[in-house]
Amino acid sequence: MKATIWHNPKCGTSRKTLAILEETPDVAVTVVEYLKNPPTAAKLAQLYADAGITPQQGLRMRGTDAAERGLPEADAQAVLAAMAAEPILIERPLVETDKGVRLCRPQETVHEIL
């Protein structure tokens, strides 16, 4: 099985999720450091749709100015555009496999798509 993780190596939850993926037999992991290589707004829209969540639910609030900017109340397109322009606004880690997409908070959530 192939798995792609949108990863921030400074995030403990992201590191723990990556460790689960790497320790799972027969999983080929692609790591995307999204702060260096941010996904497009279109890719984010696809990831959130496949995860069954809204872009607002994928918005990182802690350590960002998302609330001050009114992003939690903004429409989906505005949130996606802000995330694509400033990837620090993306909550992490997002993991995509053939079985679906999950925002892996807590990290054990990744087991749902393995």
C-alpha positions as CSV (number, residue, x, y, z in Angstrom):
1,M,0.0,0.0,0.0
2,K,1.1,3.5,-0.7
3,A,0.7,6.3,1.8
4,T,1.5,10.0,1.5
5,I,1.9,12.1,4.7
6,W,1.9,15.9,4.7
7,H,4.4,16.2,7.4
8,N,6.0,18.8,9.7
9,P,9.1,17.3,11.3
10,K,8.8,19.8,14.2
11,C,5.4,18.4,15.2
12,G,5.3,15.5,17.6
13,T,2.0,14.2,16.4
14,S,3.3,14.3,12.8
15,R,6.5,12.4,13.8
16,K,4.5,9.8,15.7
17,T,2.1,9.3,12.7
18,L,5.1,8.9,10.4
19,A,6.6,6.3,12.7
20,I,3.3,4.3,12.6
21,L,3.4,4.4,8.8
22,E,7.1,3.4,8.7
23,E,6.5,0.5,11.1
24,T,3.5,-0.9,9.3
25,P,4.5,-3.7,7.0
26,D,3.9,-3.3,3.2
27,V,3.4,0.5,3.4
28,A,5.5,2.6,1.0
29,V,5.6,6.1,2.5
30,T,6.0,9.3,0.6
31,V,6.8,12.2,2.9
32,V,5.9,15.7,1.8
33,E,7.2,18.5,4.1
34,Y,4.3,20.7,3.4
35,L,5.9,23.9,4.8
36,K,8.6,23.5,2.1
37,N,6.3,22.1,-0.6
38,P,2.8,23.2,0.1
39,P,-0.1,21.6,-1.6
40,T,-2.3,23.6,-4.0
41,A,-5.7,24.8,-3.0
42,A,-7.2,22.2,-5.4
43,K,-5.2,19.4,-3.7
44,L,-6.2,20.6,-0.3
45,A,-9.9,20.7,-1.4
46,Q,-9.6,17.1,-2.6
47,L,-7.8,15.9,0.6
48,Y,-10.5,17.5,2.8
49,A,-13.3,16.2,0.7
50,D,-11.9,12.6,0.8
51,A,-11.4,13.0,4.6
52,G,-15.0,14.1,5.0
53,I,-14.1,17.3,6.6
54,T,-14.4,21.0,5.7
55,P,-11.3,23.2,5.0
56,Q,-12.3,25.1,8.2
57,Q,-11.9,21.8,10.2
58,G,-8.4,21.4,8.6
59,L,-7.4,24.9,9.7
60,R,-4.6,25.1,12.2
61,M,-5.6,27.5,14.9
62,R,-2.8,27.1,17.5
63,G,0.3,29.2,16.8
64,T,-1.4,31.0,13.8
65,D,-3.3,34.2,13.2
66,A,-6.2,32.3,11.6
67,A,-8.8,33.5,14.2
68,E,-7.6,37.1,14.0
69,R,-8.0,36.9,10.2
70,G,-11.6,35.5,10.5
71,L,-10.7,32.3,8.7
72,P,-12.8,30.0,10.8
73,E,-15.9,31.9,9.6
74,A,-14.6,32.4,6.0
75,D,-15.9,30.4,3.1
76,A,-14.1,27.3,1.9
77,Q,-12.4,29.0,-1.0
78,A,-10.9,31.7,1.1
79,V,-9.6,29.2,3.7
80,L,-8.1,27.0,0.9
81,A,-6.4,30.1,-0.7
82,A,-5.0,31.2,2.7
83,M,-3.6,27.7,3.4
84,A,-2.0,27.4,-0.1
85,A,-0.4,30.8,0.4
86,E,0.6,30.2,4.0
87,P,0.9,26.5,4.7
88,I,1.5,27.0,8.4
89,L,-2.3,27.3,8.5
90,I,-2.7,23.6,7.5
91,E,-3.4,21.4,10.5
92,R,-1.1,18.3,10.4
93,P,-0.6,15.6,9.6
94,L,-2.8,14.7,6.7
95,V,-2.3,11.1,5.4
96,E,-3.7,9.8,2.1
97,T,-3.8,6.1,1.2
98,D,-5.9,4.1,-1.3
99,K,-8.4,3.6,1.6
100,G,-8.9,7.4,2.2
101,V,-7.6,10.5,3.8
102,R,-7.4,11.3,7.5
103,L,-6.3,14.3,9.6
104,C,-4.3,12.2,12.0
105,R,-5.0,14.0,15.3
106,P,-4.6,11.8,17.4
107,Q,-2.0,9.9,15.5
108,E,-3.8,6.6,16.0
109,T,-6.4,7.8,13.5
110,V,-4.0,6.7,10.7
111,H,-5.0,3.1,11.4
112,E,-8.4,3.8,9.9
113,I,-6.9,4.0,6.4
114,L,-4.2,1.3,6.6
